[in-house]
Amino acid sequence: MELSAELAAKLESMEAGVTQQGATVRTLKKGKAPKAEIDAAVAILKKLKAEIEAVKPKEWDRTPFEDLLKRRFVYAPAFEIYGGVSGLYDYGPIGCAIKTNLITNWRKHFILHDGIYEIDCPAMTPEIVLKTSGHVDRFADIMVKDMKTGECIRADHLLEDVMEERMKDSKLTAGQREEAKLVHARADDYDKTQLQELFLKFDIKSPSNNDLSEPEDFNMMFKTEIGPSGQLIGYLRPETAQGIFLAYKRLYEFNNSKLPFAGAQVGVAYRNEISPRAGLLRVREFQMAEIEHFVDPNDKTTKKFASVAHLTVPLLAQANQLNGTPPQKRTLGEAVADGMIANETLGYFLGRIFLFMQSIGVDMDRFRFRQHLPNEMAHYACDCWDSELHTSYGWIECVGCADRSAYDLDAHSKGASIKLEAAVKLKEPVISEVTEVVPDKKKIGPAFKKDAKVVTAFLAGLSNDEAAAIGAKLAADGKVAITTDGKDFELTPETISVRTKTVKVHERRFTPSVIEPSFGIGRIMYCLLEHVYDVRENDAQRGFLRLPSHMAPVKCSLMPLSAGHEEFEGPVTMLKDQLTKAGVSCRLDDSSAQIGRRYARTDEIAIPFGIVIDFQTKEDGCATIRERDTMEQIRLKLEDVAPLLALLTEGETTWAEAKAEYGVTQTGGSK
């Protein structure tokens, strides 16, 4: 578990005292000091060690939590009866419902609230798209191989694990421990050469204690062939963003050719992870939800920022990380004003991410925004912040929010030889010189045959400077070489001419910048489940999930008090029908188990309300509703049950208001 800076410093000082006292004990024993003196020194040493144990936070036992997830089939390894495949999981009925609720609430919070255009693109992607985006050449992690077993291990993860163990070594000096802490923090920033140097310096072996190969790149995309010929190479998409970039032109026209606007996509992405681990946190097939907000690069202000500027959020900026200081709690307004956050649009989305995490039930004491360090920031990015949630695995990146500048649209514009631009009308027209390359249509066709359209499209997409450079090269050498669509072509004065003309410009044309919030749905779901896991007081065996009712997989359980009694059938059928019509999902538990046991079963899977039909129902026409977290109960008429639960599960009323109206019939205990 990660410690705060203050607690880490306190523990370091206390451990130094233990080291010093240990040295004193050894000196006394070596000098054959009187037994009473040695015993007194040992007693002090034991006391110091006990004080450290009292201060250290207790490690969270993940075992009962993971047992609950597996036993209740929230999710489980896929293809399990055949031994399973690492990094692939099945979501069970409960997990599937929670994930669906998570995505539904995401759509309400972002798509509906901000009028974002959602699209759906294929997962199968032609190689040219991912070659242009840079994924074919650069979408790689660094791995090492166990020289004896052949096991492939992600190098930065192995380094992190070794440094984590090293930091626990009580024999290290303060300087050595600080070095291990620094290496651990920067493990994913090192290149192959740096990793090799560190592996040699610390004599790092494989988990099986065997020698390792030198670090090497491993591209994480799944490669395949499209069609029976095998000539068209494709990849399963490693992200959903590229489909939105390619649809930019149509989305821009759909938005009446105006900026700003945003496109979004929810879908499955695929990454061939070297060594998947930690359940849903690092997998090979996973759900993403991504937004691409297109904006004028000269104006990244937004009126919407005022709605989030007051929010106080924990910001772990670059300076905090480099200085080893904890996150600062600041308002987004302050952070944007002094440049810590690059612009208002980026700040707005950070605010919306913060509110979304809060709304789904995340423990906000275990939430932070971490700014990318300069050496991990993409070269084209203006700024990037990760929304991180703290779990038993440490801080987990769940959302990335980046100002990607115009990199993606620029790349695809050049790759496809199509201008992916926006235009803004000028208040006053300006006189400008325009340089363009003009193809001779009569000669360019015979010269390039079926490639003539490709060459013509390339020339039409040239900027002023690019056209001028071609003109200069043509004048100097009498020819110029170009590359487009993966082919080389030679242009001569017979096929093209370069001319400059003066025009009156009425609009400013530009490639939009992109602000991209990117959500890992599985990661958010796992972290949320850890945050809401709890156990009953004085009963550690009764674990349950405190999910908010709108996130719960099923909204209520319907439980006749005793199995097999015909008098319960009528009320149960009536309530099921009424709940269904009210849009409240219901799970019937008419087993013969005791009611306390049935309550525990429904609590485990986060069902917030339990409805009990008992022997008194026939007399008074009432049922009991029990609330999961407080275990309090109210009693009300059967016809009032479905309307009340509809209001409770939609957040239109609260349990406190329901108690005030109907009164509490039973509180707490082991109910």
N, C-alpha and C positions, 0 to 999 in steps of 0.2 A: 504494500500500500504506500502511495506517495505521501511524504510528510510535508507539512508547511515549512517555509524557510525558518521560521522562529523555532519550531519544534526540532528541526534537524540540527540547528545550531546548539540548542540546549542538550540534545542527546550526544552530539560530538564532544561537548565539554565534559559531560558526565562519563563518557567512554574513555576520555583522556585520563580522568581521575582513576578509573578502574585499572587502566594500563599502568599508571604510576604506582598505585597501591600494590598491584601484582608484582611489580619489580621490587618493591619494598619487602614483600613476603619472601621472594626468592633470595634476596640478599640476606635476610635474617636466617633462613634455613641454611644457606651456604656458609654463613659465619657461625653456625651452631649456637644461635642465641638461645636464651632460656625459653622453655616451652610456653610459659605464661605469656611472654612477649610475642612469640610467634602466633599463639592462639588469638591474642588480642588483635594482631594485624590481619589475620584471616577473617576474624569476625567483622572488621571494618570493610574488608574486600567483599564479603558476602552481602553486607548491608548496601554497599554501593551498587552491586549487581542487582539487588532486589529493587532499589530505587529506579534503576533504568527500566526494569521490566514493568514497574508500576506506571511509568510515564509513557512507554511505548504503546501505540494504539494496537488493540487486539486484531489479528488478521481475521478477516471475514471468512467463515467456513462456507465454501461454495458447494459442498457436497449435497446437503439437503435441498438446496435451491435447484441444482441440476437434476437431482433425483425427481423432484416435483415436475420439472419440464419434460423429462423423459417418460415418467410414469403416467402422466396425464396427456401424453402425446401432443404437447405444444409444438415441438418439432423433434425430429429424430434423423439419424443417418439414413440416406437414401440407399436403396438396393441392399438393405440390411441382411436379408436372408442369404445373399450371395457374398457376404463379407463386407459390403459397403465400399464406397469410393471416397477417399478423403476430400473434404471441401464441397460435398454435395449433400443437401438435406431435403427431407420431406417436411412440409408444414402439416400438422394434424388439424382436426376440426377447430380446436381452440386457437392454435397459432395462426391458422388461415383467417379466422374471424378477426383476430387482433390486428393482423397485417392489413386486412381490408379496411378496418376502422381507422387505422393509422393513415392509409392513403386517402380515404374519404375525408378525413379531417384536414389533411394536407391540401386537398383540392379546394375545400371550403375556405381555408385560411389564405391560400395564395391565388389559385385560379379564379375563384369567384370574387374574392375581395378586390383583386387588382385588375380584373378584366383581362386575364392572360389567355392567349390562344393555345389550346392544347391540340397536339397532333400525335399521330401514331405512325412510326416509320419501321421498315424491316430491320430485323437483327442481322440478317445476312448482308454484308457490305462488300462491294467490289474493292479490289486491292488499290486501284487508283485513288479512291477517296481517302483511305488511311495512309497511303504513301504521301499524298499531298498534305494531310494534316500532321505528318511527322510520326505517326504511330508505328509504321513499318520499320523505321530506322531507329526510333528512340524509346519505344514503349517497352522498357526492359527493367528487370531487377537483376541484381548481382548475386550469383550463387557460387557455392563451393561444393566439392564432392568428397565424400568419405572414400579414401583411396583403397580401402579394403572391402567395404560393403557396397560401394557405388551409390549410397544414399545421397540425394541432392538436398542441400540445405541453403536457405536464404542467408546470405553472409551477414547482413546487418542484424538480423534477428539472433543469429548465433552470438555475435559480438555483444548484443544487449544482454543476453542470458548470462554470458560469462562475466560481464561487468557487474551485473546484479549480484551474482554470487561473490564476486571479489569485494564488493562494498560491504558485505557482511563479515568479512574476515577481520577479527579483532586485532590481529597482529600488524595490520597496515598502519602506517603513519598517517597523520592528517593530510599531508600532501599527496600521498598515494591514493587515499580515499577520494580526495577531491579530483584527482586525475581520472579515476575510474568513473566518478559521477559525470564528469565532462564528456568522456568518451561515450558513455551510455546515452547521454542526452543528444549527442550528435551522430549516433551510429548510422542513421539513414541518410546522412549528408556526405559520407565519405565515398570517394571513387574507388576503382579497383586497385590502383596503386597504393592509396592510403590504407585500404583494408588489408592488403597483403602485408604492409609494414607493421600494422597493429597486431595481426595474427602472429607474426614472427616475434614481435616484441614481448607479447604476453604468452607465447608458446601455446596458442589455442589449438585444441584438438577437436575432433568430431564428438558428438554425444556418446559414441561408442569408444571414445578414447583412441581413435586412429588418426593417422596423418591426413591432411586435407590437400586438395588440389589448389592451384592458384585461383583467385576469384575470376569469374567470367560472366559476361552478359547473357541473359536468357530472356528472349522476347515472349511476353505473356499472352499474346493473342492466339486464339485457336484458328489455325489455317485450314482451308478446305477448297474444294473445286465447285464452281457453279456450272451446272449442265454436264452432259455426258462426254463432251470432247476433252475435258480436262484443261482447256486452254484459258479459261477465265478463272483466275484465282480470286478467292474471296476469304473473308474472315468474319467470325462472329464478333459483333461490335463489342469493344471494351468499355464503351460509354454510350449514352443516348444522345449526347450533345451534337454529334456530327450531322445527324438527320435534320436537326433544327437549323443548323447553319446552311445546309443545302436547300432547305425550304424557305430561306430568307426572302428571296425575290417574290415568291407567291404570297408570303405573309405580309410583306411590305405593301403589296398591291391590295391585299385583303383589308389592310388598315388604312385604306384610302391614300396610300403613298405618303404617310406621315410618321414622324418619330416623336416621342419614344413609343415603343410597344415591346411586348415580350411574347415569346413562344415557349411552350413547355412540353415535356414528354415524360410519361411514366412507363417504364418497361424494364425488361430483363437485359443485363449486360453479362459478359463472360470474360474471365481472366484466368489464364492457366497458371495459378499460383504455384510457386516452387514448393512451398511447404505450408499448406493450409493448417490453421490451428485456431484455438479459442472459439470453437463453435461458429456462430453466425458472424463473428467479427472478421474472419478472413476466409472467404469461400471462393469457389470457382464459377458459380452462377448465382446472381444476386439481383434484387430489384433496386432500381434507381428512380429518382424523381428529379429532373433537372429543368431549370429555367434559364433561358437566354434572353436577357433584357437588352434590346438594341437602343443605343442612345447617341446623340451628337457628341463627338469627342471634344468639341469646344464648349459644351454646356452640359455638365453632369449634375446640375442642380435639379431639385424636384420639390414641388409644393408639398408632396406627401411626407417629406422628411419631418415637417413640423409635428406630425402625429406620433413620432417615436423619439424626437430629440430629447425629451425629458427622461427617457428610460436610463436608469443607472445599471450598468452592466460590468462584469469583471473582464478587463482587457489585459492580456499578457502580451504586451508589445515587444518589439524587437529589443529595445533597451532593457526591459525587465529580464529577458532571457539571457542576454549577454552579460548582465550584471549579477544574475542569480537572485533577483528580487521577486517577490510575489506579485500576482496581478494587481492592477489598480482598479478600484471601483470608480467609474466616471460616467457622466451622462454622455450619450452619443453626440449631443449638441456640442459639448466641450471638445470631445475627441475629433470631431470633424473640423471645428473652428481652428484648432491649433495644428491640424495636419496629421495627427496620429492615424486617423482614418482618411483615405485619400479624397473622398468626395461625398456629397449628400446622397447620391443614388446608392452607392455601396453602403453607406451608413443606414439608409432606409431599409435595405434588405437585411442587414444585421439585426436591426430592431424587430423586423417581422419574424426572423428566425428565433430570436429570444422569446417573443410572445408565443410562437408556436410550441416551442419546447415546454414553456410554462403551461400551456393549455392542455397538453396531452398527459401531464402528470410527472414530468421530470423533476427530480430533486434539484432545485436551482442553487443549492449550496454546493452541488457537485457539477456545476456548469461553468464554462469559461469560453472566451474567444481568445485564440492564440494566433498572433500575426506570424506569417512566414518570415524566416530569417533571410537576409540577402542572398546567402548561398543556396537556399532551397527555393527561392522565388524563380519562376520561369522568366527567361530573359525579356519576354514581351509584356509581362504582367506589370500593371501600375501598383497594385496592392492586392494582398490576399490574406484572408483570415479564416481559420478553421473553428467551427463550433465543436468543442470537445466535451465529452461527458466522462466523469470519473467512475470507474468500476473496480472490481477485484483484480482486473487485468491492468489497471493503471488508467491513464487518460487516453480516451479513444476518440479519434477524429470521426465525427458523424456527418458533418456538413462542411463543405468547402465553399467559400464565397469570395470570388475573385473578380477584379477588374482586368479582363484579358486584353484590353485595348482593341485594336482592329485586326489582330493577328489572324484569327480564323477566317474571317471573310476575305481578307487580303490573300491568304494562301489559296483558298478555293477559287477566288476570282482569277488568279494567275493560272492555277491548275486547269480550270475549265475554260479559260479564255472568255469569260463572261463577267461583265461589270456587276458587282454586288454592291450597289451604292444607294445613297439616299440624296435627296435634294431639298434645299431650303431656299425659298424666294428671298432675294435681296431687297432691301428697302429702296435702294437706288441702283440701277444697272451700272456696271463698270466695263471699261474698255480693256480687253485683254488680248494677248497674242497666243494663238493656239497652233501647236505643231502637230501634224498628223502624217501617218504613212498611208499613202493611197495606192491600193493594188490596181494593176491594169487588168481588168476583168477578162479582156480578150486573150491575154497571154498567160495569166496565172492559172487558168483552168487547164490548158494543155500541158503547162510546165509541171503541175503537181497532181493532176488528175483527181483521184478520189480524196486526196488530202487537201484540195484547194479550199474547202470550207473551213477546215481546221486552221490553215494558215491565215485565211481572211479574218476569222474570229479572233485569232491571236493579235493581229495587227489592230483590229478595232478596239481591243482592250488596253492598248498601250497608253501610258500617261504622257504628258507633255515632255518630261525629261527623257523618258525611254524612247519616244519618237525622235527627239533631237539627237540622242546618242546613235540611233540607227542611221540618221541622216549624215552625221559626222563620219561614221565608219564607212558608209557607202561612198562618200566623197573622197575619202582617203584611200580606200582599197579597191573600190569598184565592185565590191560585194560585201555581204554581211550574212553571218550564220545565226540562225535562231533555233531554239529547241522548244517544242510544244507537243503535248499528247504523247510524250515519250519518244519522239522522233526528231531528227535533225534535218533542217532545210537550209538551202543557200539561196539568198535573194540577190538579185542584180538590178541595175537600172532599167532593164527590159521588163521586169515584172512589177516593180514598185517605183513610186516617186515620193519624195518627202517635201512637204510645203508648209509654210508658216503663213497664217493669215490673222488679220485683226478682226475681232468680233466683239459685239456688245453682249455681255453676259448678264442674264437676269436672275440667275440662281447659283448658289454655291453647291457643288456636288462633292461628296466625300464618302469614305467607307466608314460605317458606324462602328463605334466601340461596343463592347459586350460586357455586361455585368452578369456573372454566372453563379447563382446559388445551386449547388449540387448535393443532393441528399442520398445517403446510403440507408435505405429503408430497413434492411435487416440489422444493421448496426444500431440504428436508433431503437428498434424494437428490443434487441437484447439488453441494451443499457437501461431502457425504461423498465423492463421486467426486473432487472437487478434492483433498481431504485425503489420499486413498489413492493418488493418481497418483504414480508414481515412474519413474525411468529407471535402467537398469543402469549400474553404475560403468564409466567409460571408454567408454560407448557411448550417447550422448545420443539416438540414433535408436530405441533399444529401450525405449519407454515401456510401462508396464504398470500394472495396478490391484491394489493390495494389500488387497483386501476380505477381511475375516474369512471363513472357510469357510462359516459358517452364513448369510452374506449373499451369497455368490457365486451368480451366475445358474445355473451348471452346476458340479457338484462335482468332476468329473474328466474328463479326456480319455483316450480309448483309442486308442493309436497302434501299429499293426503297423510294425515297423522298415522294411519294404520293401513296396511296393505289388505286388499281383498274385501273391503266393505262397500257394498253396493250404494250406501247412502252418500258416499263421497263422489260417485261417478258423475252425477248431475252437476254439482258445483264445479268440479274439475273441468268438465266439458265446456260449461258456460264461460268459465274464466279463460280457458285456452282460446276460445273463439273471440272473446272480447279483447284479449291482449293482442291477438293476431291482427284484428281490425284496427287497433290503435297503433300498430307498428312496433309493438314491444316484443322482442324475441323471448322465448320461454323454453325452459328445459324441464320436462316432467321427471320427477324421481318418486316413483311409487313402490320402491323396494321395501323389504321388511326390516331394513336397518333402523336403529333407533334414530330419533329426530336429530339428536346432537351429532351423530356420525354423519347424517345427511347434510347438516349445516356445514360441517367441516369439509365435506367433499365439494360443495358448491363454492365455499370460500377459496379453496385451492385454485380454482380456475376463474377467480375474479368476479363471479356473479355477485352483483351488489345487493340484490334484494331476494329474500325468500318468502314465498306465500304459503301459509299452512292452513289447510282445511282440517278442522277437528270435529269432535263429536258435538260441540256446542253450535257449530255452523248451522245445523238443521233447525235449531231452535231460534237463533237470533239473526240468521242470514248474514253473518259476518265472517271475515277471515282475518288472520294475523299476518302482518308484514314485518319481517325482521331485516334490519340494515346490517350489512356485513362488517363494517369497520368498528362500530360502537356495540354491535350485538343488541341494540335496543329494539323493542317491538311496539307496534301500534296495532289497534284493531279497528276495522271499518267495514261498512256494508260491501257485499260482493260487487254491486254495481259501481261502486266508487273506486275499486282496486285498479282497473285498467286505466282510467283517466288520470289517477294520481301517479301511477308508475310512468305513464307517458310524459307527464310534466317533470318528474324527477330525473328520468334518463336523458331528457333533452335539455336539462339545466334550467327549465322554466320556473321551478320551485326548488326549495332545499329541504333536506331532512329535518332541519330545525323548524321550518315552517309547518311541515307535516305533523311533527310532534305537537306543536302548539295548537294545531287544529283538532287533532284526534286524541291527544294525550298518550303518555307512555304506559304500556301495560306491564312491561318487564324490562330490566336493564342489565347489561353486562353479563358477568358470570361466564359459565361454560356453555351458554346456549348456542 
